Amino acid sequence: MNTSPSLRWQRADHEVHSATLDGEYAGHVVADGAAFTAYDRIGRKVARRGTLRGAQRALDAAARRSARMQLTV
């Protein structure tokens, strides 16, 4: 069972969705007409998917991995 918090999404612009995790910026997804590209909190490309939901899921997984890594450092 996954009990870690999930990303909170907000539409920042017509083609941009922004995400936070625990109140901190976690990244964003940009639509370019053909696909959706997810970027992490420091602007690294995480994934390119055919749907908004797919890109959001990829960013969610990357943000959770990053949060777990920060806890172990």
C-alpha positions in Angstrom: 0.0 0.0 0.0 1.4 3.4 -1.0 0.8 6.0 1.7 3.2 8.7 0.5 1.6 12.0 -0.6 0.8 12.5 -4.2 1.5 15.5 -6.4 -1.0 18.3 -6.4 -1.6 19.7 -9.9 -2.6 23.1 -11.0 -3.1 24.4 -14.5 -0.6 27.3 -14.8 -1.4 28.1 -18.5 -3.2 26.6 -21.4 -0.3 24.3 -22.2 1.4 24.0 -18.8 0.5 22.1 -15.6 2.5 22.7 -12.5 3.0 20.2 -9.6 3.8 20.5 -5.9 4.8 17.8 -3.4 4.4 18.6 0.3 4.0 22.3 -0.6 7.2 22.4 -2.6 7.5 22.8 -6.4 8.0 19.4 -7.9 8.0 20.1 -11.6 5.7 20.7 -14.6 4.2 19.2 -17.7 4.2 21.1 -21.0 1.9 20.2 -24.0 3.4 20.8 -27.4 0.4 19.6 -29.5 1.8 16.2 -30.3 2.8 15.0 -26.8 3.3 16.0 -23.2 6.8 16.5 -21.7 7.4 16.3 -17.9 10.2 18.3 -16.3 11.4 17.8 -12.7 11.9 20.6 -10.1 15.2 21.6 -11.6 14.2 21.5 -15.2 15.5 18.1 -16.2 13.4 16.3 -18.8 11.7 13.3 -17.1 9.5 11.8 -19.8 7.6 12.5 -23.0 4.2 10.8 -23.2 1.2 10.8 -25.5 -1.2 11.9 -22.8 -1.3 14.5 -20.0 -2.0 11.8 -17.4 0.9 9.7 -18.6 3.3 12.6 -18.2 1.9 13.4 -14.8 2.4 9.8 -13.7 6.0 9.9 -14.9 6.7 13.1 -13.0 4.9 11.7 -9.9 7.2 8.7 -9.9 10.3 10.8 -10.4 9.3 13.2 -7.6 8.8 10.4 -5.2 12.1 8.8 -6.0 13.8 12.2 -5.5 12.0 12.7 -2.2 13.1 9.3 -1.0 16.7 9.9 -2.0 16.7 13.2 -0.1 15.5 11.4 3.1 18.4 8.9 2.9 21.1 11.5 2.5 
